[in-house]
């Protein structure tokens, strides 16, 4: 294949000896796999959100009082959930800055911002654990507390599992970074993990609006 033919076919060219090789352009299989994975996760959360709104529409009042502890109204939207939201949003920025750093081969900044992102993720999980403990132990509100308890703990618990998975993945990326595995030309592990982390951020913002604010 001539270099001209390769250009017309939409790919870039590389020469190996006397042979011109076509290097296809476009999304890699890794990127397509990551996108499909996130889409499948989004569908799962979407189904839970749909179930939540279905239950809410059918209820005469919300939260539905059936199964709720005496004197318990609803999970407060302030101050802890707001703090958790700010923490997770901040982690999204630090993840982006880590990604930008490795794109320009600034390894020190990349590792530093990745550490910040992981610590913020752990802070979020610690805050969620504190919230759960207070609700269950002090308020008597749990996943078995009627429809409201079921949807609240199902959605926030599933999201918490995704944050945990994200922290584990980011920690693996950080370890690989210390081993020198990433550069500006080869860092899909960073790109994929940051994309996943942004997905986790967006889901939490939707959760906050749906479960706490509305």
N, C-alpha and C positions, 0 to 999 in steps of 0.2 A: 504494500500500500504506500502511495506517495505521501509526502508531507502535506501536499495540497489536498489530497483526498481526505486525509485525517482531519484537516481543519474543517472541510465541508461537512464532515460527519458529526461535528460538534464536540470532538475530543481534543486534548492537547497531545503533543507528540514528544517522543524521546528517542534518541538514536542509540542503538546497540550494535556496534560494528557498522556494517553496511545496511542494516535493516532498520527501518523506522517503525517504532512501536506506538500503538495508539493507547493513550492513557485516558479512559473515560472520565468525563466530568459529571458532577451532580452529587446528590446525597449518597453517602456510603451506606453499606448494609448496617453498620453499627448505629448510624443516625436513624435510619428507618426503623430499626428494632426498638430504639429508645422512644421514638415518637409513638409507635404502636403501643408500647407498654404504657406510656403516660395516657394515651387515649383510652385504653382499657381501664386504667385506674379512674379516669374522669367519668367513664360510664358507670362504674360501681358507685362512686360518690353521688353521681346524678340520680341514680335509682334510690339511694337513701334520702336525698333531698326531696325527691318526688313523693316518697312515702311520708316524710315529715309534713309536707304541705297538704297532702291528702288527709292525714289525720287532723291537721289543724282546721281545714275547711269543714270537716264533718263534725267537729266539736262545737258545742254551743258556746263555750268559753275557752280561752287559752291563757295559761296552761289548763288542760283538762284536770279537774280536781280529783278525779277517781284515782285512788291509790297514793295520793300525796300525803306526806306526814302532816299532822295537825299544826296549823300555824305557818306552814311553809307556802310561800306564794310562787316564787320562781327563782332561778339562779340569777344573782345580781350581775349586771353588766359592767359594774365599776366597783372598786378600782382594779382588782386583779386581772380580769379579762383584758382591760385596756392596756395594762402593763405587758401582758403576754403578747398582745398584738404588736405593740411597739418593739418588743424584743425580737419577734419573728420578722417584722419588716426590716429592722436593722440588720438582721442576719442575711436578708436578701441582698442588701446593699454590699455588705462585706463579701458575700459570695461573688457578686458581680465584680468587685474590685480585685478579688483573687484571680478571677478568670481573665480580667484585663491585664493583670501583671504578668501572667504566664504567656500571654499572647505577645508581649514585648520582651520576653526572656528575663524579667525581673524576678528571679527566684526568691530572693529574700522577702520582697513584698508579697509575692504569691503565698509563701508559707505562712507569713504573719497574718494575712487576711483570712487564710483558711483556718488557722487556729482560732481567730476571733469568731468565725462562723460556727465552728464546732462548740465553742464555749457558750455562745448565745443559744444554740440549739439545746444544749444541756440545761441552760437556765430556764428555757421554756418548759422542758420536761419536768424540771424541779417545781416550777410554778404550777403546772397542771397537776402534779402529784399532791401538792399542798391543797389545791382547790378540791380535788377528789376526797382527800382525807377530811377536810372541813365539812363537805356536803354529806358524806356518808356517816362520819362519827358524830359530828355536832348537830347536823340538821336531820339525820335519819333519811336522807334522800339518796336513793340508789337506782340501779338499773331496773329493779323490780318495783319501783314506785310509779306504777301506771304507765300510760302511753308516753307522758312527758319524760319520765325517767328513762324509759327504754330508748327513745329517740335521742335524748341528750347524751347519754353515755355511749350509745352505739356510734354516733357521729364523731363525738370528741375523742372517744377511745380509739376508733379506727384511724383518725387523724394522728393521734399520739403515736400509734404504731408506725405510721409512715414517717413521722419526725424521727423516731428511734432508728428506723432503717436508714434514713438520710444521714443521721449523725454517724452511724457505722460506716456507710459508704464514704462519707467525707473523711473520716478518720483513716480509712484505707488509702484514699487519695493522698492524704497528708504523709502517711508512711512512705508511699511510693515517691512522693516529692523529695523527702529527705534522702532517698536512695538515688535521686537524680534521674527519675524515669520520664520526666516531662520536659518539653521544650516548646518554643513558639511554633515549631513545625509538627510536633507530635504530642497532642494533649487531649485526645478524645475523652479519656477518663475524667478530666476536669470538666470539659464541656457537658458531658452527659450527666455528671453528678450535680452540677450547678443548675442545669435545666430541670432536673428532678426537684431540687430544692426550691426553685421558683414555683413549681407546681404546688408543692406543699404550702408555700406562703399564700398563694392565691386561694387554695382551698380553705385555709384558716380565715382569711378575710371574709369569704362567703359564709363560713360557719359563725363568725362573730356577728355579722349582720343578721343572719337567720335565727340563731339560737339565743343571742343575748340582746340585740338591739331592737328587733321587731316585737 
